[in-house]
Amino acid sequence: MSELKDRLKNDLTTAIKARDKVRTGTLRMVLAAISTEEAAGSAQRALGDDEVVKLLTREAKKRREAAEAFDKGGRPEQAEAERAESEIISDYLPEQLTDEELSALVAAAVEETGAQTPRDMGKVMKVVNPKIAGRAEGSRVAAEVKRRLAG
């Protein structure tokens, strides 16, 4: 079992004992998503830490998008609840890259692949994604690669 999954389970127990309803609900939801992912497909499997990080990134992004939708729909209470869940999930993600760090990684990948036009974006993404590994959202990475290749 992954260390991250163990940490989530231990933190859930702590949250239950502390009667922290938001953290308890969020961690239960995350652990349920992990269990669902492990059971998906033709055979049961255990997720590694890197797969759990990808799942957590996806769940945090869902919460941020839901919060934006609730804000636009004039429902600030639900938006705040979604943001709170996103913050809790983000505590388990690796430290996010700064714009400067992301730019440096993308520049190195462009140099490494010899990419020059936006058509070469796929080559650059293949090289840069393993180096980023959950430390930056995919849309941020893609935007930086486009910017680097366009200019």
C-alpha positions in Angstrom: 0.0 0.0 0.0 1.2 3.5 -0.7 2.5 5.7 2.1 0.2 8.5 1.0 -2.8 6.3 1.2 -1.7 5.2 4.8 -1.3 8.9 5.7 -4.8 9.7 4.4 -6.3 6.8 6.5 -4.4 7.9 9.6 -5.5 11.5 9.1 -9.1 10.4 8.7 -9.0 8.6 12.0 -7.6 11.8 13.6 -10.2 14.0 12.0 -13.0 11.7 13.2 -11.7 11.8 16.7 -11.4 15.6 16.5 -15.0 15.8 15.1 -13.7 17.8 12.1 -16.7 17.3 9.8 -15.2 19.0 6.7 -11.9 17.1 6.9 -13.6 13.8 7.7 -16.0 14.1 4.8 -13.2 15.2 2.4 -10.9 12.4 3.4 -13.7 9.8 3.2 -14.5 11.0 -0.3 -10.8 10.8 -1.4 -10.4 7.3 0.1 -13.6 6.2 -1.7 -12.2 7.6 -5.0 -9.0 5.7 -4.4 -10.9 2.5 -3.7 -13.0 3.0 -6.8 -9.9 3.5 -8.9 -8.3 0.4 -7.5 -11.3 -1.7 -8.3 -11.7 -0.2 -11.8 -10.7 -2.4 -14.8 -10.5 -6.1 -15.0 -8.4 -6.8 -11.9 -8.1 -5.3 -8.4 -4.9 -3.4 -7.9 -3.2 -1.2 -5.4 -2.4 2.4 -6.4 1.1 3.6 -5.9 1.9 7.1 -4.5 2.3 8.6 -8.0 -1.2 7.4 -9.0 -2.7 8.6 -5.8 -1.1 12.1 -6.4 -2.7 12.1 -9.9 -6.1 11.2 -8.4 -5.8 13.9 -5.7 -4.8 16.5 -8.3 -7.9 15.6 -10.3 -10.1 15.7 -7.2 -8.7 19.1 -6.2 -9.3 20.5 -9.7 -12.9 19.3 -9.6 -13.4 21.2 -6.4 -11.9 24.4 -7.8 -14.1 24.2 -10.9 -17.2 23.5 -8.8 -16.4 26.5 -6.6 -16.2 28.7 -9.7 -19.5 27.4 -11.0 -21.2 28.0 -7.6 -19.8 31.5 -7.5 -21.2 32.2 -11.0 -24.5 30.7 -9.9 -24.7 33.0 -6.9 -24.2 30.3 -4.3 -21.3 31.5 -2.2 -21.9 29.0 0.7 -21.4 26.0 -1.6 -18.4 27.7 -3.3 -16.7 28.2 0.0 -17.4 24.5 1.0 -15.8 23.4 -2.3 -12.8 25.6 -1.7 -12.4 24.2 1.8 -12.3 20.6 0.4 -9.8 21.7 -2.3 -7.5 23.1 0.4 -7.7 19.9 2.4 -6.9 17.8 -0.7 -4.0 20.2 -1.6 -2.3 19.5 1.7 -1.6 16.0 0.4 -0.2 17.2 -3.0 3.5 17.9 -3.6 4.6 21.6 -3.4 3.4 23.3 -6.6 6.0 24.7 -9.0 6.4 28.5 -9.2 6.0 30.1 -12.6 9.8 30.5 -12.8 10.5 26.8 -12.0 7.9 25.7 -14.5 9.3 28.0 -17.2 12.8 26.7 -16.6 11.6 23.0 -16.8 9.8 23.8 -20.1 12.8 25.7 -21.5 15.0 22.7 -20.8 12.5 20.3 -22.4 12.3 22.5 -25.5 16.1 22.6 -25.7 16.3 18.8 -25.2 13.7 18.0 -27.9 14.8 20.7 -30.4 11.2 21.7 -30.7 10.6 25.0 -32.6 7.0 25.2 -33.6 3.6 24.6 -31.9 3.4 21.4 -33.8 6.2 20.0 -31.6 4.2 20.5 -28.5 3.5 16.8 -28.0 7.3 16.0 -28.0 7.9 18.7 -25.3 4.9 17.5 -23.2 6.2 13.9 -23.3 9.6 15.1 -21.9 8.3 17.7 -19.4 5.4 15.8 -17.8 7.4 13.1 -16.0 9.6 15.9 -14.5 6.6 17.8 -13.2 4.7 14.8 -11.8 1.8 16.4 -10.0 3.6 19.6 -9.1 1.7 21.7 -11.7 -1.7 21.5 -13.3 -1.7 20.2 -16.9 -3.3 23.4 -18.3 -0.5 25.5 -16.8 2.1 23.3 -18.3 0.4 23.3 -21.7 0.1 27.1 -21.6 3.8 27.5 -20.9 4.8 25.1 -23.6 2.6 27.0 -26.1 4.0 30.3 -25.0 7.6 29.0 -25.4 7.0 27.5 -28.8 5.0 30.4 -30.2 7.6 33.0 -29.5 
